[in-house]
Every structure is written in C-alpha cells, then in structure tokens.
Amino acid sequence: DALAALVAKQLANSIDSEVTTQTIKQATTFAISKTGENLQLARGQSMTKTESDVFGKYSHNEKRPGMGQSGVLVHLQSSAANDGTKSLANTLAMHIAAGNPLFL
C-alpha cells in the first residue's frame, strides 16, 4: 500500500544518508495529503544500521517516486557490504514484491 511504500522509502533514504529527516508521523501525514486516503501504521520496527548491514528497497508500480502499490524493505547482513550486496538486496526486494506474499 502507499503508506508502506512511503515509509520504506523514508527509511531507506534515512539509512542511505544516515540522517533521519522525517518522523513516521510526518511521513504518514504527507502520504495522507498526497493520496487522500485514511492511512494508519499498525506496527513497525526500528533497526540500527551497522557496517555489516545492507538494506534493499523496492516500490512496485510507482505513480510518484516512493509511492507505489506495495513496498518491500529487505535487510541483509554481510561481511562484504558493497554495491553487489546492495544490488542483491534490491533484487530480492523486487522478487518478494512480485510474489505478492500475504506475510513473511
């Protein structure tokens, strides 16, 4: 849904820049203003990125950047956290979204 995609984008952006620019409440308010939908975040989890962590993201069928039908955020731990590992995480996120799982 749109909120999941937006939150995934915001989290991935804050992870990439290592600076959190918006709170979840601000991201939710922004998504509501853009979609006109009553969106609520039921649950979430906070993670702290270490040098061995790699995050990949995918937003399916984007109508606007970061605002798609579904969003997936993948967390991998690797001793070789490089561009190849990030590409793998992004590809895994895309395949998870394509599988349209009810839950993982």
Buried (B, 14 or more C-beta within 10 A) or exposed (E): BBBBBBBBBBBBBBBEEEEEEBEBEEBBEBBBEEBEEEBEEEEEEEEEBEEEBBBBBBBBEBEEEBBBBBBBBBBBEBEEBEEEBBEBBBEBBBEBBEEEEEEE
